[in-house]
């Protein structure tokens, strides 16, 4: 399916959820590993988040005293993130394509940390993935941290208990019946109680194994410091990687 169809579905699912009265599409708490690493940064350090969604990570990082630039492709979700963020927090939300940020963020090496929570796996095209990781590396200072938490391939999930075994089996059935887009019902919470809506599925997502994600980052010039499986059936089984951007480059070098 064309890339534009995937982008349209991504934007539309937010609009449907908000128009139906839900406050959030995906309310959650940032992963403790992200918060732990962010706490080690000096006060006022600059952080960039790629694919920020509704801003949960951005707000948590700003609450630690960091200066956050948060980017997402969806105007609807950026508007939501802005509305939910206190003016006391230092967060700048931008609508942009993470595969090409030169116009929005021309200065390379400007950030001490980059954050990707479920961004990379949304791209199926290999060229888009390479372009995005190149931009992430460009924007980080030499030695800057890159925290990545992306959907793990079901073939690489190691269930911790019977509930997770069942969850993986259910996910396999769902994925088998929803290849290349389509729609799915979802129950959302509104001020007036629960409500069921029908949401478009984003076609072309590409979850990888932990080893494959590591290889992608290493090919892009990152040095892996930590790599582990994490997440849950509720928040998504994830590959979690913390890497450094050694020898980050400026645009044009």
MARPAMI-307753 format. One record per residue: x, y, z of N, C-alpha, C in turn; residue in three letters; residue number from 0. Coordinates in pm, 1 decimal. Layout:
// residues N
REC        n.X        n.Y        n.Z       ca.X       ca.Y       ca.Z        c.X        c.Y        c.Z   resn   resi
REC          X          Y          Z          X          Y          Z          X          Y          Z    ala    NUM
...
//
This chain:
// residues 253
REC        n.X        n.Y        n.Z       ca.X       ca.Y       ca.Z        c.X        c.Y        c.Z   resn   resi
REC       84.4     -119.5        0.0        0.0        0.0        0.0       88.2      124.7        0.0    unk      0
REC       50.4      229.4      -74.7      133.4      349.0      -82.7      156.5      411.8       53.7    unk      1
REC      273.1      478.0       66.4      310.4      541.8      192.8      204.1      642.5      237.8    unk      2
REC      149.1      718.6      143.2       51.2      820.9      178.5      -73.0      760.9      244.8    unk      3
REC     -109.6      638.8      205.3     -225.9      574.2      266.6     -199.3      544.1      413.0    unk      4
REC      -77.3      502.8      443.3      -41.2      476.8      581.8      -42.7      602.8      665.1    unk      5
REC        6.3      712.2      609.1        7.8      839.7      680.6     -134.2      889.0      705.4    unk      6
REC     -222.0      870.9      607.7     -361.2      913.7      622.2     -430.6      833.7      731.6    unk      7
REC     -403.3      703.1      737.4     -464.5      618.9      840.6     -414.2      657.8      978.7    unk      8
REC     -286.0      692.0      988.1     -226.5      733.0     1115.1     -294.4      859.0     1168.1    unk      9
REC     -316.4      956.2     1082.5     -382.9     1079.3     1122.7     -529.2     1054.2     1155.1    unk     10
REC     -595.6      973.6     1074.6     -738.9      953.0     1090.4     -772.6      882.5     1221.3    unk     11
REC     -689.0      790.2     1266.3     -723.9      717.3     1388.7     -727.5      812.3     1509.1    unk     12
REC     -638.5      911.2     1511.2     -643.9     1009.7     1619.3     -771.5     1092.5     1610.6    unk     13
REC     -805.1     1137.5     1490.8     -924.1     1220.6     1474.1    -1050.3     1145.2     1517.5    unk     14
REC    -1059.2     1018.0     1480.5    -1176.2      938.7     1516.6    -1189.1      927.2     1667.9    unk     15
REC    -1079.3      896.8     1733.4    -1080.7      879.6     1879.2    -1117.5     1009.3     1949.2    unk     16
REC    -1058.2     1120.2     1907.9    -1086.9     1248.3     1973.2    -1229.1     1295.9     1942.9    unk     17
REC    -1272.0     1278.1     1818.8    -1407.3     1320.4     1782.8    -1512.8     1239.6     1858.5    unk     18
REC    -1478.0     1116.4     1896.6    -1571.5     1031.5     1970.8    -1575.0     1065.3     2119.1    unk     19
REC    -1486.8     1155.9     2162.7    -1492.6     1200.8     2300.8    -1385.1     1147.8     2392.6    unk     20
REC    -1289.9     1071.4     2339.2    -1182.5     1020.1     2423.8    -1078.3     1128.6     2448.5    unk     21
REC    -1022.4     1127.7     2567.4     -916.0     1223.2     2595.8     -786.2     1180.6     2528.9    unk     22
REC     -757.0     1048.0     2533.3     -632.2      997.3     2477.5     -658.5      874.3     2391.1    unk     23
REC     -567.2      854.3     2295.3     -563.4      731.8     2216.7     -491.4      622.2     2294.1    unk     24
REC     -382.0      657.3     2360.1     -299.1      555.3     2423.9     -236.2      611.1     2552.0    unk     25
REC     -313.6      615.6     2657.7     -261.4      666.4     2784.7     -166.6      563.4     2846.3    unk     26
REC      -48.8      608.3     2888.5       50.3      514.8     2942.8      154.8      590.8     3023.3    unk     27
REC      237.0      516.0     3094.0      348.6      572.1     3168.2      479.0      541.9     3093.5    unk     28
REC      570.5      638.1     3084.7      699.9      611.3     3020.2      774.2      499.1     3090.4    unk     29
REC      855.3      426.5     3014.5      929.3      312.5     3068.1     1031.3      360.7     3171.9    unk     30
REC     1045.6      287.4     3283.3     1143.6      327.2     3386.3     1286.6      341.6     3334.8    unk     31
REC     1325.1      261.9     3234.8     1460.3      273.3     3180.1     1483.3      408.8     3115.3    unk     32
REC     1381.9      458.7     3046.1     1393.5      590.2     2983.4     1411.7      697.8     3090.0    unk     33
REC     1329.8      692.2     3192.6     1337.3      793.3     3298.2     1471.3      784.6     3371.1    unk     34
REC     1518.5      663.6     3395.9     1646.6      646.6     3464.5     1760.5      709.7     3385.8    unk     35
REC     1765.1      685.1     3255.2     1872.8      742.5     3174.2     1859.1      893.9     3161.4    unk     36
REC     1736.2      941.0     3151.0     1715.1     1085.5     3137.8     1755.8     1159.3     3265.6    unk     37
REC     1735.4     1097.5     3380.0     1772.8     1160.7     3507.1     1923.4     1187.0     3515.5    unk     38
REC     2001.6     1112.9     3440.2     2147.1     1127.0     3445.2     2197.3     1245.6     3363.0    unk     39
REC     2109.1     1303.9     3282.2     2149.0     1419.0     3201.6     2156.2     1543.7     3289.4    unk     40
REC     2240.7     1638.5     3254.6     2245.1     1763.0     3331.5     2116.5     1842.6     3314.5    unk     41
REC     2081.5     1920.5     3416.4     1961.8     2003.8     3409.5     1968.4     2094.3     3286.5    unk     42
REC     1856.9     2103.0     3216.2     1851.1     2188.5     3098.3     1903.7     2126.2     2971.3    unk     43
REC     1946.2     2000.1     2976.6     1995.7     1932.9     2856.1     1884.4     1923.8     2752.0    unk     44
REC     1923.8     1929.8     2625.1     1827.3     1925.5     2515.1     1800.6     1781.6     2472.1    unk     45
REC     1672.1     1747.6     2460.6     1628.8     1613.5     2421.5     1534.4     1626.6     2303.0    unk     46
REC     1546.7     1535.7     2206.9     1454.2     1534.2     2094.2     1380.7     1400.8     2093.1    unk     47
REC     1246.9     1408.0     2077.8     1167.5     1286.0     2068.6     1109.9     1273.8     1928.6    unk     48
REC     1129.5     1155.8     1869.8     1081.8     1126.5     1734.7      951.7     1046.5     1743.8    unk     49
REC      845.5     1097.3     1681.7      717.3     1028.2     1689.3      659.9     1038.1     1829.4    unk     50
REC      636.4     1159.9     1876.3      603.0     1182.8     2017.8      460.2     1146.7     2054.6    unk     51
REC      372.6     1128.3     1955.4      234.2     1096.6     1988.0      172.4     1201.6     2078.4    unk     52
REC      101.4     1157.2     2182.2       26.7     1247.7     2268.7      112.1     1315.9     2375.1    unk     53
REC      242.6     1289.3     2372.0      334.4     1366.7     2454.5      363.5     1312.9     2593.1    unk     54
REC      330.2     1187.3     2620.3      352.9     1133.2     2754.2      501.3     1132.4     2791.1    unk     55
REC      584.9     1086.2     2699.4      728.4     1085.9     2726.7      783.0     1228.2     2732.1    unk     56
REC      739.1     1312.8     2639.1      788.3     1450.7     2634.7      760.2     1522.5     2765.8    unk     57
REC      640.1     1506.7     2818.6      605.2     1573.4     2944.5      686.3     1517.9     3061.0    unk     58
REC      704.8     1387.2     3063.6      781.5     1326.7     3172.3      926.7     1373.6     3169.0    unk     59
REC      984.2     1385.6     3051.0     1122.5     1431.1     3038.5     1135.5     1578.0     3076.6    unk     60
REC     1040.2     1659.2     3034.7     1044.0     1801.3     3069.3     1027.8     1821.3     3220.2    unk     61
REC      950.9     1733.6     3284.0      931.8     1743.4     3428.5     1061.2     1715.7     3505.1    unk     62
REC     1158.4     1654.2     3437.7     1290.1     1630.7     3498.2     1382.1     1751.9     3482.4    unk     63
REC     1332.2     1856.9     3420.8     1413.3     1976.4     3400.5     1487.3     1979.3     3268.9    unk     64
REC     1444.1     1896.1     3173.4     1508.3     1890.2     3041.9     1430.5     1976.3     2942.3    unk     65
REC     1500.6     2021.3     2838.2     1438.2     2097.8     2730.0     1405.8     2001.5     2616.5    unk     66
REC     1278.5     1987.2     2585.8     1234.7     1880.7     2495.3     1179.2     1938.8     2365.4    unk     67
REC     1227.3     1884.6     2254.5     1167.2     1908.9     2123.2     1100.8     1779.3     2081.3    unk     68
REC      970.1     1783.9     2056.9      893.2     1662.4     2029.1      826.5     1673.8     1892.7    unk     69
REC      846.4     1572.1     1809.4      804.7     1577.6     1668.7      708.1     1463.8     1637.7    unk     70
REC      604.7     1494.0     1562.6      515.1     1389.6     1512.7      458.3     1434.0     1378.9    unk     71
REC      423.1     1336.2     1297.4      370.0     1363.6     1163.6      223.8     1408.3     1166.0    unk     72
REC      152.8     1375.7     1275.2        9.2     1400.3     1281.1      -23.1     1536.9     1340.7    unk     73
REC      -84.5     1627.1     1264.7     -127.5     1754.5     1322.2     -227.3     1736.9     1436.1    unk     74
REC     -314.5     1635.6     1424.8     -414.8     1613.5     1528.9     -350.1     1576.3     1661.3    unk     75
REC     -250.3     1489.9     1657.6     -190.3     1445.9     1783.6      -97.8     1553.3     1840.8    unk     76
REC      -35.4     1633.2     1755.3       46.2     1744.5     1806.1      -43.8     1847.5     1874.7    unk     77
REC     -160.1     1874.1     1817.9     -254.9     1966.3     1882.3     -297.3     1911.8     2018.4    unk     78
REC     -322.6     1781.6     2026.5     -358.6     1719.9     2153.9     -244.6     1730.5     2254.2    unk     79
REC     -122.2     1699.9     2211.2       -6.7     1705.9     2301.3       12.9     1847.4     2355.7    unk     80
REC       -0.3     1946.6     2269.5       12.7     2085.5     2314.5      -94.0     2119.7     2418.7    unk     81
REC     -216.0     2076.5     2393.9     -326.3     2108.5     2484.5     -308.8     2042.4     2620.6    unk     82
REC     -241.7     1928.4     2623.9     -225.4     1853.4     2748.7      -97.8     1891.2     2824.6    unk     83
REC      -17.5     1980.2     2769.8      111.7     2012.4     2829.5      107.7     2147.0     2900.0    unk     84
REC      145.7     2147.1     3027.3      148.7     2269.5     3105.9      250.0     2367.6     3049.0    unk     85
REC      215.7     2495.6     3056.9      306.6     2600.3     3009.8      434.6     2604.7     3092.5    unk     86
REC      433.3     2542.8     3209.8      552.7     2541.9     3295.1      658.5     2443.4     3245.9    unk     87
REC      621.2     2354.4     3154.3      714.5     2255.5     3101.5      778.1     2307.4     2972.7    unk     88
REC      907.4     2281.5     2957.1      981.6     2329.5     2840.3      974.2     2225.1     2729.1    unk     89
REC      863.0     2226.4     2657.0      842.1     2133.7     2545.5      803.2     2213.4     2422.4    unk     90
REC      872.2     2189.6     2311.9      838.2     2248.6     2183.2      787.6     2137.5     2092.7    unk     91
REC      659.2     2142.2     2056.0      599.8     2040.6     1969.6      603.1     2087.4     1824.2    unk     92
REC      646.2     1998.0     1736.1      657.5     2030.2     1594.4      590.4     1921.8     1511.0    unk     93
REC      517.9     1963.2     1407.8      466.8     1868.8     1308.3      576.2     1849.8     1204.3    unk     94
REC      620.1     1726.6     1185.8      727.1     1703.8     1089.8      746.7     1557.9     1057.5    unk     95
REC      816.3     1533.7      948.8      849.8     1400.0      899.9      989.0     1364.9      950.7    unk     96
REC      999.4     1263.0     1034.3     1128.1     1231.5     1096.3     1231.5     1179.9      997.5    unk     97
REC     1187.6     1148.0      875.3     1284.8     1104.4      775.3     1356.7     1221.3      708.8    unk     98
REC     1307.3     1343.3      731.9     1369.5     1462.1      671.7     1339.2     1583.3      759.7    unk     99
REC     1430.8     1614.2      850.0     1409.4     1720.8      947.9     1501.1     1840.8      924.9    unk    100
REC     1566.9     1845.4      810.7     1664.5     1951.5      787.1     1600.5     2090.6      794.6    unk    101
REC     1479.2     2105.3      740.7     1415.2     2236.6      742.7     1371.1     2275.3      883.7    unk    102
REC     1318.5     2179.4      958.8     1272.1     2206.9     1094.4     1387.4     2223.0     1192.4    unk    103
REC     1485.9     2135.0     1180.1     1597.8     2131.6     1275.1     1729.2     2125.5     1196.7    unk    104
REC     1773.6     2238.1     1145.2     1892.9     2236.8     1059.8     2024.1     2216.1     1134.4    unk    105
REC     2026.9     2247.0     1263.3     2152.8     2239.5     1337.0     2180.1     2097.7     1384.9    unk    106
REC     2284.4     2036.2     1332.9     2323.3     1903.8     1376.9     2394.5     1908.4     1510.7    unk    107
REC     2395.6     1795.1     1580.9     2466.7     1785.3     1707.5     2407.8     1868.4     1818.5    unk    108
REC     2277.5     1898.5     1810.7     2217.0     1992.4     1906.1     2158.8     1925.3     2029.4    unk    109
REC     2148.2     1791.9     2029.4     2074.4     1725.1     2135.9     2160.8     1623.6     2210.8    unk    110
REC     2138.9     1618.4     2342.7     2211.8     1523.8     2427.4     2148.9     1385.3     2424.3    unk    111
REC     2019.9     1379.1     2388.8     1948.9     1251.3     2388.8     1838.6     1252.9     2285.1    unk    112
REC     1821.6     1140.3     2217.7     1710.8     1120.0     2126.7     1623.3     1007.6     2179.7    unk    113
REC     1493.0     1018.4     2158.4     1397.0      921.3     2211.3     1304.6      874.8     2099.9    unk    114
REC     1290.4      744.3     2089.2     1200.8      681.3     1992.2     1117.6      578.1     2067.7    unk    115
REC      990.8      610.6     2091.5      898.9      515.1     2153.4      792.3      481.7     2049.5    unk    116
REC      810.3      368.1     1984.6      717.9      319.5     1882.0      712.3      410.7     1760.0    unk    117
REC      827.7      451.8     1713.3      835.9      532.6     1590.6      891.3      449.2     1474.7    unk    118
REC     1009.1      390.7     1493.1     1076.3      319.8     1383.1      989.5      209.4     1325.2    unk    119
REC      920.8      134.8     1408.5      844.7       20.6     1355.8      726.4       63.3     1269.2    unk    120
REC      689.6      192.7     1273.6      580.0      239.7     1189.6      620.1      250.9     1042.8    unk    121
REC      749.1      239.2     1014.6      798.8      253.4      876.8      831.4      116.2      819.5    unk    122
REC      773.6       86.5      704.4      802.0      -41.6      640.0      910.4      -29.7      533.3    unk    123
REC      924.8       89.4      477.5     1019.1      109.8      367.6     1162.3      121.7      420.8    unk    124
REC     1252.5       42.2      365.7     1390.7       41.0      414.1     1457.9      177.2      397.3    unk    125
REC     1427.8      246.7      289.0     1487.3      378.5      265.7     1440.0      478.5      370.6    unk    126
REC     1310.7      474.0      405.8     1258.5      562.4      510.3     1327.3      534.6      643.6    unk    127
REC     1345.0      407.8      675.1     1407.0      371.7      803.1     1551.5      420.4      808.7    unk    128
REC     1623.4      404.2      698.3     1763.0      451.5      694.8     1769.1      603.6      706.2    unk    129
REC     1678.3      670.8      635.3     1677.2      817.6      639.1     1646.5      868.0      779.7    unk    130
REC     1552.0      804.5      845.1     1516.6      845.1      981.3     1634.1      825.9     1077.0    unk    131
REC     1696.8      710.5     1075.0     1808.6      686.8     1166.9     1926.1      778.8     1135.8    unk    132
REC     1944.0      813.1     1008.7     2048.5      908.5      972.2     2019.3     1045.6     1031.4    unk    133
REC     1892.6     1086.9     1026.8     1854.0     1214.3     1085.2     1870.2     1212.5     1237.7    unk    134
REC     1831.7     1102.9     1299.1     1847.7     1092.1     1444.9     1994.1     1106.7     1484.6    unk    135
REC     2081.0     1042.2     1410.8     2223.8     1048.7     1441.6     2278.3     1189.3     1415.1    unk    136
REC     2230.7     1253.0     1306.7     2276.3     1388.4     1274.8     2245.2     1485.9     1387.1    unk    137
REC     2128.3     1469.9     1448.1     2082.3     1565.7     1547.1     2146.6     1547.6     1684.7    unk    138
REC     2202.6     1429.4     1708.9     2263.8     1404.0     1838.8     2409.6     1449.4     1840.5    unk    139
REC     2452.1     1500.7     1954.1     2591.9     1537.7     1969.5     2675.1     1409.5     1975.1    unk    140
REC     2804.1     1414.8     1945.4     2889.2     1295.7     1959.3     2880.3     1241.0     2101.9    unk    141
REC     2851.2     1112.7     2112.6     2833.0     1051.1     2243.0     2692.7     1065.6     2297.6    unk    142
REC     2603.7     1130.5     2221.6     2465.8     1147.6     2267.1     2393.4     1014.6     2274.9    unk    143
REC     2296.2     1006.5     2365.3     2220.5      882.8     2385.9     2102.9      872.6     2289.4    unk    144
REC     2073.7      750.2     2247.5     1954.5      723.1     2168.2     1878.6      611.5     2237.0    unk    145
REC     1759.1      644.1     2287.2     1672.7      545.6     2352.5     1567.0      502.5     2253.6    unk    146
REC     1559.2      372.3     2225.8     1463.4      318.9     2129.9     1378.6      211.0     2195.0    unk    147
REC     1248.1      222.4     2179.6     1152.9      124.6     2232.8     1049.6       99.8     2124.5    unk    148
REC     1069.0       -8.2     2047.9      983.5      -33.4     1932.5      926.5     -174.4     1933.6    unk    149
REC      817.0     -188.3     1861.1      742.8     -313.8     1860.1      831.0     -431.6     1821.2    unk    150
REC      824.6     -535.1     1902.2      903.2     -655.3     1879.9      825.8     -751.9     1790.6    unk    151
REC      894.7     -813.0     1696.9      833.0     -916.9     1615.5      778.7    -1027.4     1706.7    unk    152
REC      657.5    -1075.0     1677.3      598.8    -1179.4     1761.2      685.4    -1304.4     1764.7    unk    153
REC      761.7    -1328.1     1658.9      849.8    -1445.4     1656.0      964.6    -1433.4     1755.3    unk    154
REC      988.2    -1312.6     1804.2     1099.4    -1290.3     1896.3     1051.9    -1262.4     2038.9    unk    155
REC      922.4    -1264.4     2061.1      869.4    -1246.0     2196.2      892.8    -1373.1     2277.2    unk    156
REC      940.3    -1357.2     2399.4      957.9    -1469.4     2491.6      856.1    -1450.4     2603.6    unk    157
REC      739.6    -1517.4     2596.0      635.1    -1495.9     2696.7      683.2    -1533.5     2836.2    unk    158
REC      644.5    -1449.2     2933.6      688.0    -1471.9     3071.6      589.1    -1556.6     3150.2    unk    159
REC      466.0    -1571.3     3100.5      364.5    -1647.1     3173.8      254.8    -1690.1     3077.3    unk    160
REC      156.2    -1762.1     3129.2       48.6    -1814.0     3044.5      -33.4    -1702.0     2982.0    unk    161
REC      -52.4    -1591.7     3056.5     -128.3    -1479.7     3001.0      -58.8    -1422.8     2877.8    unk    162
REC       72.9    -1414.4     2883.0      146.4    -1362.1     2768.0      147.8    -1461.4     2652.1    unk    163
REC      148.2    -1590.5     2682.2      137.4    -1691.4     2576.0        5.7    -1672.9     2501.4    unk    164
REC     -103.1    -1655.3     2577.6     -234.7    -1634.2     2514.6     -237.5    -1503.6     2437.0    unk    165
REC     -176.0    -1400.1     2493.1     -175.0    -1270.3     2424.9     -102.8    -1278.2     2290.9    unk    166
REC        9.1    -1346.6     2287.3       83.4    -1361.6     2162.8        0.9    -1439.2     2060.5    unk    167
REC      -66.3    -1544.6     2105.1     -149.3    -1623.1     2013.8     -262.4    -1538.3     1955.6    unk    168
REC     -324.3    -1455.0     2040.2     -431.6    -1366.8     1992.8     -378.2    -1263.1     1893.8    unk    169
REC     -259.0    -1211.0     1920.6     -198.4    -1114.1     1829.4     -168.4    -1177.6     1694.1    unk    170
REC     -126.0    -1302.2     1695.5      -98.1    -1371.5     1567.9     -226.0    -1385.2     1484.6    unk    171
REC     -335.2    -1419.9     1550.4     -462.8    -1434.1     1479.8     -505.2    -1299.3     1421.6    unk    172
REC     -491.7    -1194.0     1501.9     -528.9    -1060.1     1455.5     -445.6    -1019.1     1335.0    unk    173
REC     -313.6    -1036.7     1344.3     -224.8     -995.2     1235.0     -253.5    -1074.7     1108.8    unk    174
REC     -285.7    -1202.5     1123.2     -313.9    -1285.3     1005.5     -437.5    -1235.7      930.1    unk    175
REC     -530.9    -1176.4     1002.8     -653.2    -1128.3      940.1     -650.4     -982.3      901.8    unk    176
REC     -538.4     -913.5      931.6     -530.1     -769.9      903.6     -395.3     -736.6      839.5    unk    177
REC     -377.1     -784.2      719.8     -254.5     -752.7      646.8     -285.0     -643.9      544.9    unk    178
REC     -199.2     -541.1      542.2     -212.9     -437.5      439.9     -321.1     -335.5      465.6    unk    179
REC     -354.6     -313.9      595.1     -451.2     -208.9      624.4     -580.9     -264.4      676.5    unk    180
REC     -693.8     -201.9      638.0     -823.7     -241.6      688.9     -862.2     -158.7      809.5    unk    181
REC     -952.2     -211.6      891.0     -998.5     -140.2     1009.1    -1023.8     -239.8     1120.8    unk    182
REC    -1041.9     -188.0     1240.9    -1065.9     -274.0     1356.6    -1146.7     -198.0     1460.2    unk    183
REC    -1235.2     -267.1     1533.9    -1307.3     -199.4     1641.8    -1214.5     -176.0     1761.0    unk    184
REC    -1240.9      -68.1     1834.6    -1163.8      -39.4     1955.7    -1256.8       24.5     2058.1    unk    185
REC    -1245.0      -20.0     2180.9    -1323.0       38.5     2289.5    -1242.0      151.0     2351.8    unk    186
REC    -1301.8      269.5     2356.9    -1233.4      385.4     2413.0    -1308.5      434.5     2536.8    unk    187
REC    -1237.7      506.9     2621.3    -1298.8      565.0     2740.2    -1326.9      712.9     2716.7    unk    188
REC    -1449.2      752.7     2743.0    -1487.3      893.2     2730.2    -1542.5      941.9     2865.0    unk    189
REC    -1571.4     1070.0     2873.6    -1628.4     1125.7     2996.5    -1765.0     1066.1     3026.5    unk    190
REC    -1829.3     1010.8     2923.6    -1962.5      951.6     2940.0    -1959.6      799.7     2941.9    unk    191
REC    -1842.8      743.2     2965.0    -1830.3      597.9     2970.4    -1760.4      540.5     2848.4    unk    192
REC    -1761.4      409.5     2837.6    -1694.7      343.1     2726.8    -1776.4      353.5     2598.7    unk    193
REC    -1703.1      355.8     2487.0    -1766.9      367.6     2356.4    -1684.0      290.7     2255.5    unk    194
REC    -1749.8      224.5     2162.4    -1677.1      149.0     2059.4    -1672.1      229.6     1930.5    unk    195
REC    -1551.1      237.5     1874.0    -1531.3      305.1     1746.6    -1460.6      209.5     1651.4    unk    196
REC    -1463.8      242.9     1524.3    -1392.7      164.9     1423.6    -1277.1      248.9     1372.5    unk    197
REC    -1157.3      194.6     1383.8    -1036.8      269.9     1349.6     -966.7      210.6     1228.5    unk    198
REC     -911.6      295.9     1142.8     -828.0      244.4     1033.6     -697.4      189.4     1089.1    unk    199
REC     -649.1       82.8     1028.9     -520.0       28.0     1066.6     -411.1       90.3      980.1    unk    200
REC     -298.9      118.8     1041.8     -186.5      173.7      966.0     -117.6       61.0      891.0    unk    201
REC     -121.4       62.1      759.7      -57.7      -46.0      684.7       93.7      -29.9      683.1    unk    202
REC      161.2     -141.0      668.9      304.7     -134.3      642.3      394.5     -124.1      762.5    unk    203
REC      343.0     -140.8      883.3      431.7     -140.2      999.4      528.3     -258.0      989.9    unk    204
REC      648.6     -239.4     1041.6      750.1     -344.5     1030.0      819.9     -364.3     1163.8    unk    205
REC      765.8     -454.5     1243.9      830.4     -491.8     1369.1      945.8     -586.3     1338.1    unk    206
REC     1050.4     -579.0     1419.9     1170.4     -658.5     1397.7     1204.8     -738.6     1523.0    unk    207
REC     1296.2     -829.9     1508.0     1352.3     -898.4     1624.8     1451.0     -803.7     1693.0    unk    208
REC     1486.3     -835.7     1816.4     1584.0     -754.3     1888.1     1715.3     -749.5     1811.0    unk    209
REC     1757.7     -863.0     1758.1     1883.5     -868.0     1682.8     1876.5     -782.4     1557.1    unk    210
REC     1762.0     -780.8     1490.2     1747.2     -700.7     1368.6     1751.0     -551.3     1398.9    unk    211
REC     1684.3     -510.2     1506.9     1691.1     -369.3     1545.8     1834.7     -328.6     1579.1    unk    212
REC     1904.3     -413.6     1652.5     2044.2     -384.4     1685.8     2126.0     -366.7     1558.5    unk    213
REC     2105.2     -454.8     1462.4     2180.0     -446.8     1337.2     2149.0     -317.2     1262.9    unk    214
REC     2020.8     -278.1     1261.3     1983.4     -152.5     1195.7     2055.4      -33.3     1257.3    unk    215
REC     2056.8      -27.9     1389.7     2120.6       84.3     1457.4     2271.4       83.5     1435.2    unk    216
REC     2331.3      -32.9     1441.4     2475.9      -41.2     1420.5     2512.6       -0.1     1278.2    unk    217
REC     2432.4      -40.3     1181.0     2455.7       -0.8     1042.5     2444.7      150.2     1025.1    unk    218
REC     2357.3      212.0     1105.3     2338.7      358.0     1099.0     2447.7      433.6     1174.7    unk    219
REC     2536.3      361.6     1241.8     2647.5      426.4     1308.5     2632.9      443.8     1458.6    unk    220
REC     2535.5      375.0     1517.7     2518.1      380.5     1662.2     2595.2      266.8     1728.9    unk    221
REC     2637.7      291.0     1852.0     2703.2      188.4     1932.9     2604.8      142.4     2039.5    unk    222
REC     2576.2       12.9     2042.0     2475.8      -40.4     2133.5     2533.8      -53.6     2274.0    unk    223
REC     2460.9        2.1     2372.0     2501.9      -11.4     2510.5     2417.3     -111.1     2586.4    unk    224
REC     2287.2     -113.8     2556.5     2193.2     -205.2     2621.9     2089.8     -247.6     2520.1    unk    225
REC     2052.4     -374.5     2522.2     1947.5     -424.7     2433.8     1873.2     -535.4     2506.1    unk    226
REC     1741.6     -519.0     2520.0     1663.8     -619.3     2591.3     1520.4     -620.4     2541.3    unk    227
REC     1450.9     -727.9     2572.0     1308.6     -737.7     2540.7     1229.8     -683.8     2659.9    unk    228
REC     1122.0     -613.2     2630.9     1041.1     -556.8     2738.3      898.1     -540.5     2693.8    unk    229
REC      824.3     -457.5     2767.1      686.3     -433.4     2732.0      593.0     -536.8     2791.8    unk    230
REC      468.1     -534.6     2744.7      363.3     -620.2     2798.1      252.5     -631.9     2694.2    unk    231
REC      156.9     -725.0     2714.3       45.3     -732.7     2620.0      -32.5     -601.7     2611.5    unk    232
REC      -44.6     -527.1     2723.8     -121.2     -402.7     2724.2      -49.9     -290.8     2649.4    unk    233
REC       81.3     -279.8     2669.3      157.2     -168.8     2610.4      240.1     -209.1     2489.8    unk    234
REC      233.6     -335.1     2452.2      307.8     -381.8     2336.2      441.2     -443.0     2373.4    unk    235
REC      466.5     -562.8     2324.7      597.4     -624.1     2345.6      700.0     -543.9     2266.2    unk    236
REC      810.8     -511.1     2329.5      902.3     -415.4     2267.1     1046.9     -459.7     2274.9    unk    237
REC     1123.2     -414.3     2176.3     1269.0     -418.5     2182.1     1312.7     -285.4     2241.1    unk    238
REC     1392.8     -289.6     2345.6     1441.8     -168.0     2410.5     1593.2     -162.8     2393.7    unk    239
REC     1639.6      -56.3     2330.7     1782.3      -41.5     2303.1     1826.8       97.9     2346.8    unk    240
REC     1938.7      103.6     2415.5     2001.8      230.8     2447.7     2137.7      231.6     2378.6    unk    241
REC     2158.8      329.5     2292.6     2279.4      335.2     2210.4     2341.6      473.9     2220.7    unk    242
REC     2462.5      485.9     2171.2     2528.2      616.1     2163.8     2559.8      649.3     2019.2    unk    243
REC     2553.6      778.4     1989.6     2579.1      827.6     1854.6     2721.4      876.4     1845.5    unk    244
REC     2813.5      783.9     1835.9     2954.4      822.4     1827.1     2981.1      891.1     1693.3    unk    245
REC     3053.0     1001.0     1699.4     3092.8     1071.8     1578.2     2975.5     1120.7     1497.3    unk    246
REC     2871.3     1171.4     1565.4     2756.0     1225.7     1493.6     2801.6     1328.8     1391.9    unk    247
REC     2733.8     1332.2     1278.8     2778.2     1420.2     1169.8     2683.7     1537.4     1153.1    unk    248
REC     2734.8     1642.6     1094.2     2651.7     1755.9     1056.2     2600.1     1732.1      913.7    unk    249
REC     2490.2     1793.1      879.2     2433.7     1779.1      744.8     2534.2     1829.0      642.6    unk    250
REC     2554.3     1747.9      538.3     2644.0     1788.3      432.3     2786.9     1737.6      448.3    unk    251
REC     2816.2     1679.3      566.0     2952.4     1628.5      586.2     2967.4     1493.4      517.9    unk    252
//
